[in-house]
Amino acid sequence: MVTFTIPQPTYEAPDRGPAQGSAGLRAIETVSVIGLGYVGLPTAALLASRGLKVIGVDLKQDAVARINEGRAHIAETDLDMILDAVVKGGKLQARTSPLPADAFLIAVPTPITADKKADMRAVEAALASIAPVLKRGDLIVIESTSPVGTTERAAAQLRSLRPDLRFPDAAPEQADVFMAYCPERILPGQTLRELVDNARIIGGLDHASALRAREVYAHFARGKMMLATSREAECAKLAENAFRDVNIAFANELATLCEGMGVDPWAVIRMANLHPRVNILSPGPGVGGHCIPIDPWFLHHAMPEQTPLIAAARGVNDGKPLRVANRVQRLASRFKEPVIAVLGLAYKPNVDDLRESPAVEIARTLADRGVGRLLIAEPNIARLPHELAGRPDVQLVEGSVAVAEADIVTILVAHSRFRNLDRAALASRVVVDTVGLLKAEQA
Ligand SMILES: NC(=O)c1ccc[n+]([C@@H]2O[C@H](COP(=O)([O-])OP(=O)(O)OC[C@H]3O[C@@H](n4cnc5c(N)ncnc54)[C@H](O)[C@@H]3O)[C@@H](O)[C@H]2O)c1
């Protein structure tokens, strides 16, 4: 059994007394986590490590089978160790359909559709799947990043499926169940530590629901827990990622401007950041991952006319991969049979995650255009993604091999392992350093 020594949480919001509803407060002993991915599985494992009985639910049969063997189907620091202990200790079991529980945490994907609208089908399906097993006194928490108003719509959906239960949006004092929205803000690779240490926003459909949800997180969280309304919590999560996107867009636009004016953007940013109230972020080849390129759209679509800045930032960041590809193509036209090293495919340093990665988009564009032979170095993957696999002019190689054979070296991700690359070899190549890897070293 894992021993996790976690101090008591510090609470920011004062208690305003016990729940007012008629639901009755029994102890939360069984928690069901719906969606066992990057967010859900570590959360389920942590809750189980604190002695709760956890029922994890996922549609993927192979993931469920693996979890029941005590092995994670995702790579996350220390997760296998905890999972092994809680599965062997009988505290966590995974299934493909829900069972009754005292609390349900929903952590299923919320991607965007082709027209950049929130695709809420997984959340709706998860709610539909728990509806038959819901009972009086249960708590439902949505963790999936969602448009503002989602928790209210979830209550309406559940009400239509379970007209016998009263939900807190309509009449909080008489509610039979509790409902809250609690966003997640973990850093992949550091998920377990961040689940424990990060501050949390706990947005209840009513105050009693927020208090009830806080009870669940108090089992493992030691960061501050701020109580809020579900709308505030939904909006705060989206605001965080829109803030990042807008600030990265500024850095990217500034870098383009500097390059056009013949000024070194890295030197400009380093100097500007000496101002005590300026903190320009690092430019790059675009923005990737499954959060920042997606979540700002949820805010934009709420009020498109009023959010030109958010939309413009999306445009700047989404346009960056094409700019980089065009630049490499221009440089390649100097060579008869250009060989191009592409250093990094992941969406950020030191992870194997290629979701929405601008580096993949750049490599694919170069390959589609037949710009030259591509030697791709991505130390965190064993095979090329489907966008690049099976193409005769694209190979996955070691970073040192790519640099040694290339005419042009394109640095797209600042993986630590690229810091050891042969500087003399790099100095004799045409280098497009989109992440300032070499500049950072010089600085
Ligand atoms: N990964 C992160 O770093 C992160 C950080 C903050 C917020 N989020 C948000 O959390 C949510 C989950 O993200 P994730 O990265 O864990 O996704 P994920 O794709 O890793 O995992 C989601 C899991 O849900 C399962 N699933 C889908 N529909 C289901 C259903 N109806 N019933 C049961 N299981 C179902 C999928 O099979 C998958 O295993 C998203 O809204 C995401 O935006 C993610």
PDBQT file of the ligand as one rigid body, heavy atoms in Angstrom, charges set to zero:
ROOT
HETATM    1  N1  LIG A 501      -4.161  16.384 -19.876  1.00  0.00    +0.000 N 
HETATM    2  C1  LIG A 501      -4.022  17.576 -19.330  1.00  0.00    +0.000 C 
HETATM    3  O1  LIG A 501      -2.896  18.047 -19.105  1.00  0.00    +0.000 OA
HETATM    4  C2  LIG A 501      -5.225  18.391 -18.958  1.00  0.00    +0.000 A 
HETATM    5  C3  LIG A 501      -5.049  19.486 -18.115  1.00  0.00    +0.000 A 
HETATM    6  C4  LIG A 501      -6.157  20.217 -17.725  1.00  0.00    +0.000 A 
HETATM    7  C5  LIG A 501      -7.405  19.870 -18.215  1.00  0.00    +0.000 A 
HETATM    8  N2  LIG A 501      -7.546  18.815 -19.075  1.00  0.00    +0.000 N 
HETATM    9  C6  LIG A 501      -8.895  18.507 -19.534  1.00  0.00    +0.000 C 
HETATM   10  O2  LIG A 501      -9.336  17.300 -18.902  1.00  0.00    +0.000 OA
HETATM   11  C7  LIG A 501     -10.177  16.557 -19.781  1.00  0.00    +0.000 C 
HETATM   12  C8  LIG A 501      -9.586  15.161 -19.964  1.00  0.00    +0.000 C 
HETATM   13  O3  LIG A 501      -8.316  15.293 -20.562  1.00  0.00    +0.000 OA
HETATM   14  P1  LIG A 501      -7.286  14.079 -20.649  1.00  0.00    +0.000 P 
HETATM   15  O4  LIG A 501      -6.003  14.676 -21.110  1.00  0.00    +0.000 OA
HETATM   16  O5  LIG A 501      -7.326  13.279 -19.409  1.00  0.00    +0.000 OA
HETATM   17  O6  LIG A 501      -7.964  13.246 -21.830  1.00  0.00    +0.000 OA
HETATM   18  P2  LIG A 501      -7.569  11.765 -22.277  1.00  0.00    +0.000 P 
HETATM   19  O7  LIG A 501      -7.948  11.651 -23.691  1.00  0.00    +0.000 OA
HETATM   20  O8  LIG A 501      -6.174  11.447 -21.840  1.00  0.00    +0.000 OA
HETATM   21  O9  LIG A 501      -8.525  10.839 -21.370  1.00  0.00    +0.000 OA
HETATM   22  C9  LIG A 501      -9.899  10.841 -21.467  1.00  0.00    +0.000 C 
HETATM   23  C10 LIG A 501     -10.389   9.411 -21.307  1.00  0.00    +0.000 C 
HETATM   24  O10 LIG A 501     -11.814   9.445 -21.300  1.00  0.00    +0.000 OA
HETATM   25  C11 LIG A 501     -12.280   8.276 -21.940  1.00  0.00    +0.000 C 
HETATM   26  N3  LIG A 501     -13.678   8.476 -22.331  1.00  0.00    +0.000 N 
HETATM   27  C12 LIG A 501     -14.185   9.182 -23.362  1.00  0.00    +0.000 A 
HETATM   28  N4  LIG A 501     -15.525   9.173 -23.326  1.00  0.00    +0.000 NA
HETATM   29  C13 LIG A 501     -15.878   8.428 -22.233  1.00  0.00    +0.000 A 
HETATM   30  C14 LIG A 501     -17.113   8.060 -21.651  1.00  0.00    +0.000 A 
HETATM   31  N5  LIG A 501     -18.275   8.462 -22.166  1.00  0.00    +0.000 N 
HETATM   32  N6  LIG A 501     -17.098   7.261 -20.555  1.00  0.00    +0.000 NA
HETATM   33  C15 LIG A 501     -15.927   6.856 -20.013  1.00  0.00    +0.000 A 
HETATM   34  N7  LIG A 501     -14.711   7.196 -20.523  1.00  0.00    +0.000 NA
HETATM   35  C16 LIG A 501     -14.700   7.974 -21.606  1.00  0.00    +0.000 A 
HETATM   36  C17 LIG A 501     -11.323   8.090 -23.090  1.00  0.00    +0.000 C 
HETATM   37  O11 LIG A 501     -11.332   6.744 -23.545  1.00  0.00    +0.000 OA
HETATM   38  C18 LIG A 501      -9.986   8.495 -22.455  1.00  0.00    +0.000 C 
HETATM   39  O12 LIG A 501      -9.288   7.381 -21.935  1.00  0.00    +0.000 OA
HETATM   40  C19 LIG A 501     -10.259  17.378 -21.060  1.00  0.00    +0.000 C 
HETATM   41  O13 LIG A 501     -11.384  18.208 -21.005  1.00  0.00    +0.000 OA
HETATM   42  C20 LIG A 501      -8.993  18.221 -21.015  1.00  0.00    +0.000 C 
HETATM   43  O14 LIG A 501      -9.132  19.410 -21.765  1.00  0.00    +0.000 OA
HETATM   44  C21 LIG A 501      -6.492  18.066 -19.433  1.00  0.00    +0.000 A 
ENDROOT
TORSDOF 0
